[in-house]
Amino acid sequence: MKKSWIVACVLLFVAIAGFAETPSTPPLTPAALAAILGQPAASCAPQQQQSPVLLAAKRPKPKGWEKSLCTATANCETGTISCSGNNSTASCTAVDRNCSIGEQGHVTCDGVTTVCPTVCVAPCSTGTVLEKACCQCNLTGDCFNCCRCEGGIRCAIQCNS
């Protein structure tokens, strides 16, 4: 019997709640709606520290590049190398690769030298002594090597006179 009284009371309360009128609310104005929706939701969770976001357009420049007074670029076998200098407008130099005279190629900025990655094979480094002398004669016009290439015996005397 107790159970039936409990069920009857629950049904009575449900019926009463179903017949109750809900209060009518006036429609929201655009300003009220913006005020409600425009506020950020509050969170009870502890806030985590976030690292600052750097935008690409506002990314800080690397140290040393913001005031370059000069730049140098050299041609290498596989591309180019370059550097920037901040000491003065004359603190940058570049020499292109030229293996025929043994130059590997390099750039220097503010006293720091960077060389091309591929090493030159020294010219006139192969062959007999006479072939090497003739090669040096053709490259540089050196009197001593040209004299030896032509078979001269007293090259030192000829070149010094």
C-alpha positions as CSV (number, residue, x, y, z in Angstrom):
1,M,0.0,0.0,0.0
2,K,2.9,2.3,0.7
3,K,4.2,1.9,-2.8
4,S,0.9,2.9,-4.3
5,W,0.8,6.1,-2.3
6,I,4.3,7.0,-3.4
7,V,3.4,6.4,-7.1
8,A,0.2,8.4,-6.7
9,C,2.1,11.4,-5.2
10,V,4.7,11.4,-7.9
11,L,2.0,11.3,-10.6
12,L,0.2,14.2,-8.9
13,F,3.3,16.4,-8.9
14,V,4.1,15.5,-12.5
15,A,0.5,16.5,-13.6
16,I,0.7,19.8,-11.7
17,A,4.1,20.6,-13.2
18,G,2.7,19.9,-16.7
19,F,-0.2,22.3,-16.3
20,A,1.9,25.1,-14.9
21,E,2.4,28.1,-17.2
22,T,5.8,29.2,-18.1
23,P,6.4,32.9,-17.9
24,S,6.7,34.6,-21.2
25,T,9.9,36.6,-22.0
26,P,10.1,39.5,-24.3
27,P,12.1,39.0,-27.5
28,L,15.8,39.9,-27.2
29,T,17.0,43.1,-28.9
30,P,20.1,42.9,-31.1
31,A,22.1,44.9,-28.4
32,A,21.0,42.4,-25.7
33,L,21.9,39.5,-27.9
34,A,25.3,40.9,-28.7
35,A,25.9,41.5,-25.0
36,I,25.1,37.9,-24.2
37,L,26.9,36.3,-27.1
38,G,29.9,38.7,-27.1
39,Q,31.1,37.8,-23.7
40,P,33.8,35.1,-23.4
41,A,32.8,32.0,-21.5
42,A,34.3,31.8,-18.0
43,S,36.1,28.7,-17.1
44,C,36.7,27.2,-13.7
45,A,39.7,25.3,-14.9
46,P,43.1,26.7,-14.0
47,Q,44.6,28.7,-16.9
48,Q,47.8,27.4,-18.4
49,Q,50.6,29.7,-19.4
50,Q,50.9,29.8,-23.1
51,S,54.0,30.8,-25.0
52,P,53.6,34.0,-27.0
53,V,52.6,33.4,-30.7
54,L,54.9,34.9,-33.2
55,L,53.4,35.9,-36.5
56,A,55.5,35.4,-39.6
57,A,55.1,39.0,-40.6
58,K,56.3,40.2,-37.2
59,R,59.0,37.6,-36.6
60,P,62.1,39.2,-35.1
61,K,65.1,39.2,-37.3
62,P,68.1,37.1,-36.3
63,K,70.7,39.0,-34.3
64,G,73.3,40.6,-36.6
65,W,71.2,40.8,-39.7
66,E,69.2,43.8,-38.8
67,K,71.9,46.4,-39.8
68,S,74.1,44.7,-42.4
69,L,76.5,47.3,-43.9
70,C,77.7,45.0,-46.7
71,T,77.2,41.6,-48.3
72,A,79.5,39.4,-50.3
73,T,78.6,36.5,-52.7
74,A,81.0,34.1,-54.5
75,N,80.3,31.6,-57.2
76,C,81.2,28.0,-56.4
77,E,81.1,24.8,-58.4
78,T,77.8,23.8,-56.8
79,G,76.1,27.2,-56.4
80,T,76.9,30.3,-54.4
81,I,78.0,31.2,-50.8
82,S,77.4,34.6,-49.2
83,C,77.7,36.5,-46.0
84,S,76.8,39.9,-44.4
85,G,79.0,42.3,-42.5
86,N,78.3,44.9,-39.8
87,N,81.7,46.4,-39.1
88,S,81.9,48.7,-42.2
89,T,80.9,48.9,-45.8
90,A,84.4,47.6,-46.7
91,S,84.4,44.6,-44.4
92,C,83.0,42.2,-47.0
93,T,85.0,40.5,-49.9
94,A,84.3,37.7,-52.3
95,V,86.5,35.7,-54.7
96,D,84.8,33.4,-57.2
97,R,86.0,29.8,-57.7
98,N,88.8,29.6,-60.4
99,C,90.5,26.2,-60.3
100,S,92.8,27.0,-63.2
101,I,94.8,29.2,-60.8
102,G,94.0,27.1,-57.7
103,E,91.3,29.4,-56.2
104,Q,88.6,27.4,-54.4
105,G,86.4,30.5,-53.9
106,H,85.6,32.2,-50.7
107,V,83.7,35.1,-49.0
108,T,84.9,37.1,-46.0
109,C,82.7,39.3,-43.8
110,D,83.8,41.0,-40.6
111,G,87.0,38.8,-40.6
112,V,85.1,35.5,-40.9
113,T,85.9,33.5,-44.0
114,T,83.7,30.9,-45.6
115,V,85.1,28.8,-48.5
116,C,83.3,27.0,-51.3
117,P,82.6,23.4,-50.3
118,T,84.4,21.6,-53.2
119,V,88.2,21.6,-53.2
120,C,90.0,22.5,-56.4
121,V,92.6,20.0,-57.7
122,A,95.8,22.0,-58.0
123,P,96.6,22.8,-61.7
124,C,99.7,21.3,-63.1
125,S,99.9,18.7,-60.3
126,T,100.2,15.7,-62.6
127,G,102.7,14.6,-65.2
128,T,106.4,14.6,-65.5
129,V,108.6,17.5,-64.2
130,L,108.8,18.9,-67.7
131,E,105.0,18.6,-68.3
132,K,104.4,20.4,-65.0
133,A,106.9,23.2,-65.9
134,C,105.2,23.7,-69.3
135,C,101.7,23.7,-67.6
136,Q,102.9,26.4,-65.2
137,C,104.5,28.4,-68.1
138,N,101.2,28.3,-69.9
139,L,99.2,29.4,-66.8
140,T,101.4,32.1,-65.4
141,G,104.1,32.9,-68.0
142,D,106.7,32.3,-65.4
143,C,110.1,32.7,-67.0
144,F,111.8,29.9,-65.1
145,N,109.1,27.4,-66.0
146,C,108.9,28.5,-69.6
147,C,112.7,28.2,-69.9
148,R,112.6,24.7,-68.4
149,C,109.7,23.8,-70.7
150,E,111.8,24.8,-73.8
151,G,114.7,22.6,-72.6
152,G,116.9,25.5,-71.3
153,I,119.7,24.5,-69.0
154,R,120.6,27.9,-67.5
155,C,117.1,29.2,-66.8
156,A,118.1,31.1,-63.7
157,I,120.7,33.1,-65.6
158,Q,118.3,33.8,-68.5
159,C,115.4,34.9,-66.2
160,N,117.5,37.1,-64.0
161,S,119.2,39.0,-66.9
